[in-house]
Amino acid sequence: MICDNIGVNALDHLTFAGQDTVMLAAQYGTPLYLMDEQRIRQNFRTYREALSAAFGERAAVLYAGKACAFTELYRIAASENAGIDVVSRGELYSAMKAQYPLENACFHGNNKTDEDLFYAVRSGIGLICVDNEEELFALDRIAGELNVIQKILIRVTPGIDPHTYDAVSTGKVDSKFGNAVATGQAEMILREAFRLPHVNVCGVHCHVGSQVFAEDVFERAAEVMLRFMAMIREKCSVTLEMLDLGGGYGVRYVEDDPELRIPEKIAGVAEQIRKICRELDYPVPFIMMEPGRSIVADAGMTLYTVGSVKRIPGYKSYVSVDGGMSDNPRYALYRSRYTVKNASHAEDPDTENFSVVGRLCESGDILQENVSLPSATARGDILAVCTTGAYNYAMSSQYNRLPKPPVVMLNEGSARIVVRRETLEDVTALDV
Ligand SMILES: Cc1ncc(COP(=O)(O)O)c(C=O)c1O
């Protein structure tokens, strides 16, 4: 199986986190998001242990809630002593509802409104990662009004192409995010920030992209950032203390995706950081990483019920399910690949090629093409799309006024609803 929390039981049903997915579908209905709590915790620990092996106390993992955010997930992050990265008042509010300690949170985003900044500063957030000059001046004014000296990072674009999809690549010079080293804009915004009375510049941040597998992307980013920090020390006599390397490690969605060993990757990045710091005679900064996808992706699975199997002779065959791009828009957006299984007949040989499509009124409503499934796949079967913990629930919509599916958290044999299914009343709740 694509991940070791997926198996098959004696009933020939697919299991997830040790539980029968067909029974879970019967109990909670479909479409249904499942999450494996132990896997989330294990993923947090992998990062934490690797970072502390490399940097001791001088490192932190911040969970990027954009990958998947709901109150219970912030409770889990808090109980794993993880920091969080939020990008909206909605994420911040969800964390507050979880009584998450906001001094461990960092607010990101390339266009924070005055309301966002006011809300974040007033909440006592630990860090705000400033994207641009307008935001910097607005934040200084708002922090002044609130009588706070706000700790900040400045977002820098190191000019690294991570060879991932364009839509999720963020570290190139022409990115909409941050301030490029190459154009001198990163230096300029730092100089401005040092002058302002209500912000305290703690360090710099970069994020090169998402679903990154390329060998040395983080090493290269760290080198550019450290050389930039050393240049700032030389020109401005300020030694920046923090370096946030963002998120982005890739996860395995299909068999031919590589398997990343995160502890080894982090050890390699740490080695590079120490080497460059020695060369520059720069103190090793406090290191932060902001994984989202690699914390939750393989802790997720989505279940659907098959409605029809349509074979168009000489053309193609479709399996239609009761969800679609409203609960997982990633194939429609980026042609993202997923492993799809017939959960009701998990051991049957996958002999026929299908496009797995949703129920929304769009030809582009495709969950996955070229999927091999048993020929006997039929109405009523449960289909599982694996590795959907990241950027699925988080990107879901009510397109076609479909109520959003619930999220059920599985933990050591038990199951609990952590986000309930939307009702038709929810769908019309805001209509006046
Ligand atoms: C600033 C920042 N940090 C962290 C992340 C998380 O990336 P990933 O989910 O690939 O780990 C993102 C994702 O785009 C991001 O923009």
PDBQT file of the ligand as one rigid body, heavy atoms in Angstrom, charges set to zero:
ROOT
HETATM    1  C1  LIG A 501       4.942  30.427   4.008  1.00  0.00    +0.000 C 
HETATM    2  C2  LIG A 501       4.603  28.989   3.916  1.00  0.00    +0.000 A 
HETATM    3  N1  LIG A 501       5.010  28.175   4.898  1.00  0.00    +0.000 NA
HETATM    4  C3  LIG A 501       4.702  26.843   4.874  1.00  0.00    +0.000 A 
HETATM    5  C4  LIG A 501       3.966  26.300   3.842  1.00  0.00    +0.000 A 
HETATM    6  C5  LIG A 501       3.649  24.835   3.877  1.00  0.00    +0.000 C 
HETATM    7  O1  LIG A 501       4.163  24.132   2.799  1.00  0.00    +0.000 OA
HETATM    8  P1  LIG A 501       3.963  22.561   2.722  1.00  0.00    +0.000 P 
HETATM    9  O2  LIG A 501       2.527  22.270   2.978  1.00  0.00    +0.000 OA
HETATM   10  O3  LIG A 501       4.368  22.211   1.339  1.00  0.00    +0.000 OA
HETATM   11  O4  LIG A 501       4.854  21.945   3.752  1.00  0.00    +0.000 OA
HETATM   12  C6  LIG A 501       3.545  27.111   2.782  1.00  0.00    +0.000 A 
HETATM   13  C7  LIG A 501       2.788  26.534   1.666  1.00  0.00    +0.000 C 
HETATM   14  O5  LIG A 501       2.588  27.052   0.623  1.00  0.00    +0.000 OA
HETATM   15  C8  LIG A 501       3.873  28.502   2.821  1.00  0.00    +0.000 A 
HETATM   16  O6  LIG A 501       3.476  29.328   1.855  1.00  0.00    +0.000 OA
ENDROOT
TORSDOF 0
